[in-house]
Amino acid sequence: MKIWVDADACPVVIKEILFRAAQRTQIAMTLVANHSMRIPPAKNITMLQVSSGFDVADDEIVKRLQQNDLVITADIPLAAEVIEKGGQALNPRGELYTESNIRARLNIRDFMDTMRASGIQTGGPPAISQGDRQNFANELDKILTKTLKT
């Protein structure tokens, strides 16, 4: 398993949790973004900078993804592609996207896009809370523990 991070929109506190987990487990992790970012000096943590553009980072993640890899993303269409390709997708709030919940998430996303396109102000998601951080860390730990046992 390898961890892929949709890093452009990933909150710093979540990246810090990921850095510690990758260093602890020695699982390979790549952050994919359209701008350079700092990463810890570790052999198993790399940064892949892609060109700017709509879904360029997402497309690169999907292209390189192997079955059972883990992708950290809040991007629901990317999560759907990851699941379709046999990977796992976890959002920064600790929700694991699955075959059974991704279609509902896509429908809600599309509905909200339609609302925004018609001029209704829907606002963005709330800031990452301490509870969200804990949920993310717990879910990540479950996934990594399961992977290390196999």
C-alpha positions as a printed Julia matrix, in Angstrom:
150×3 Matrix{Float64}:
   0.0    0.0     0.0
   1.02   3.55   -0.72
  -0.58   6.74    0.59
  -1.42   9.48   -1.93
  -2.38  12.93   -0.65
  -4.43  15.37   -2.71
  -2.27  18.01   -1.08
  -3.46  21.31   -2.59
  -6.52  21.44   -0.35
  -5.38  19.18    2.49
  -5.27  21.08    5.8
  -1.82  21.49    7.38
  -2.91  19.75   10.6
  -3.96  16.7     8.59
  -0.64  16.68    6.7
   1.16  16.73   10.05
  -0.79  13.67   11.21
   0.06  11.96    7.91
   3.76  12.8     8.21
   3.94  11.28   11.69
   2.02   8.16   10.6
   4.2    7.65    7.5
   7.38   8.05    9.51
   6.12   5.67   12.22
   4.99   2.95    9.79
   7.51   3.57    6.99
   4.68   3.33    4.45
   5.44   5.27    1.27
   3.53   8.53    0.95
   3.4   11.02   -1.92
   1.86  14.47   -1.73
   0.54  15.63   -5.1
   0.03  19.35   -5.63
   0.38  22.06   -8.24
   2.73  24.07   -6.02
   5.81  23.19   -4.04
   5.43  22.43   -0.33
   7.66  21.45    2.51
   7.86  17.83    3.54
   9.93  16.17    6.25
  13.28  14.71    5.25
  12.23  11.06    5.08
  12.97   8.46    2.4
   9.36   7.3     2.29
   7.75  10.76    1.94
   7.88  12.49   -1.45
   6.36  15.5    -3.16
   5.09  15.37   -6.73
   4.47  18.79   -8.23
   2.13  18.85  -11.22
   1.21  21.69  -13.54
  -1.66  23.99  -12.63
  -5.03  23.21  -14.1
  -8.4   21.73  -13.39
  -8.07  18.19  -11.93
  -4.39  17.82  -12.96
  -3.38  16.56   -9.5
  -6.44  14.3    -9.32
  -5.7   12.8   -12.72
  -2.09  12.14  -11.74
  -3.16  10.37   -8.55
  -5.62   8.16  -10.44
  -3.01   7.38  -13.1
  -0.45   6.2   -10.51
  -2.86   4.55   -8.06
  -2.56   0.83   -7.44
  -5.22  -1.43   -5.94
  -5.49  -0.99   -2.13
  -3.56   2.3    -2.12
  -4.99   4.96    0.19
  -5.88   8.43   -1.08
  -6.47  11.33    1.28
  -8.91  13.74   -0.34
 -12.01  15.81    0.22
 -12.68  15.71   -3.53
 -15.68  13.43   -3.94
 -15.3   12.77   -7.7
 -11.65  11.81   -7.08
 -12.73   9.52   -4.24
 -15.23   7.86   -6.58
 -12.49   7.19   -9.16
 -10.21   5.81   -6.45
 -12.87   3.38   -5.24
 -13.68   2.37   -8.81
  -9.99   1.54   -9.34
  -9.83  -0.59   -6.16
  -8.23   1.95   -3.85
  -9.34   3.4    -0.54
 -10.32   7.06   -0.04
 -10.35   8.9     3.29
 -11.36  12.5     3.7
  -9.58  14.91    6.08
 -12.48  14.73    8.53
 -12.06  10.98    8.95
 -14.86   9.71    6.72
 -13.9    6.63    4.75
 -15.54   6.69    1.34
 -16.84   3.28    0.31
 -18.76   1.71   -2.56
 -21.88   1.94   -0.41
 -21.65   5.66    0.42
 -19.85   7.31   -2.51
 -22.9    7.54   -4.82
 -24.89   9.38   -2.15
 -21.96  11.78   -1.61
 -21.75  12.42   -5.37
 -25.49  13.12   -5.51
 -25.27  15.6    -2.62
 -22.25  17.29   -4.22
 -24.06  17.61   -7.55
 -27.16  18.99   -5.82
 -25.07  21.61   -4.0
 -23.36  22.55   -7.29
 -26.79  23.06   -8.85
 -27.86  25.23   -5.91
 -24.72  27.39   -6.19
 -25.15  27.68   -9.97
 -28.67  29.03   -9.43
 -27.29  31.77   -7.16
 -28.02  30.29   -3.76
 -25.21  30.9    -1.29
 -24.46  27.58    0.39
 -21.25  28.52    2.19
 -18.27  26.27    2.51
 -17.54  23.51    4.95
 -16.69  24.46    8.53
 -13.07  24.57    9.64
 -11.47  21.28   10.7
 -12.33  20.79   14.37
 -10.4   18.93   17.05
 -13.0   16.16   16.75
 -12.41  15.98   12.98
  -8.66  15.67   13.58
  -9.23  12.88   16.06
 -11.64  11.07   13.74
  -9.11  11.31   10.92
  -6.24  10.05   13.08
  -8.35   7.14   14.38
  -9.55   6.07   10.93
  -6.05   6.39    9.46
  -4.65   4.3    12.31
  -7.26   1.57   11.66
  -6.36   1.45    7.97
  -2.6    1.4     8.6
  -2.85  -1.2    11.37
  -4.9   -3.47    9.12
  -2.37  -3.02    6.3
   0.63  -3.74    8.49
  -0.97  -6.95    9.79
  -1.4   -8.4     6.29
